[in-house]
Amino acid sequence: MFRSRLLCLTVLAGVGLLTGCGEEKPPPPVKFGAAEPAGDKLGLQPEPGAAVALSKWPDACKLVTDAELRTFLPQSKSVQRKPVKVTILNFNPLADAAPGTTGDVPRGGCEFEFNLPGNGGDDVTNSNFTVTVTALADPALVGRKYREDKGKDGSEKGFKDLAGTWGAQDCYSVDGVLGAEVTCMQGPYEFELRGSSHAEGLVPQPGSDAKPSENLAAAAKRERLWMDKVLSQVARTVGARMS
């Protein structure tokens, strides 16, 4: 429920009376679209049984362009990107890691922040998603790592097998403290997605007199929408670059 606030539109000259007052209108609802991947393919081809040198890893902040973002969130504005450092360990138990394939990748992940209708104007970032590349190697190695990760997470509360429904080769999600966390595999890549939004145009915030159950219901609806309408399209966009 939006809090009412009187907006005075006209002052009668010389009288000091206010007329034309009314309630503030709620922001327009958030619109959703479908992903239209347009970026170039990354084109990395790992050697059989080998991992790609970290120096060759892609910049995660370039995995979704502003134009691609607006295909599935056409009202997004004030897009900002914040690189996220990723630390890569040797995940091949059958061999020692080759030099340069383990360590820190300064731009291995990226948080995309932007504004959607509601909550303070066009320059406010009230929504986000993060893309993190967690493995880049021979698809056979990545596939084994992904299956191990999926097997471990399969016993977690809120696990959901998304299979290939999100456009990538395989994905699954697990309920996290701050919302669903998604892991996907696409060829030589494993990547993770998460995100959230508190834009009132997505789901109106219950009023200050709302019951706890109403707040929980609104939060759950917000999370479901972000998962189904946004993270799924991010996966399609990123997966297309990795194909």
Protein Blocks (a to p, Z undefined) as FASTA:
>chain_A
ZZdddddfbdcehklpaehiacddddddddddddddfbdcekiacdehiacdfklpccfk
lmpcfklmmmmmmmbghiacdddddddddfbfkbccdehiaccdfklpccdddddeeehi
jkbcfbdcddddfbdcdfklmmmmmmmmmmmmmmpghiacekjmnopabdcddddfkocc
ddddehjbccddddddfbfklpccddfkbcfklmmmmmmmmmmmmmmmmmmmmmmmmmmm
mZZ
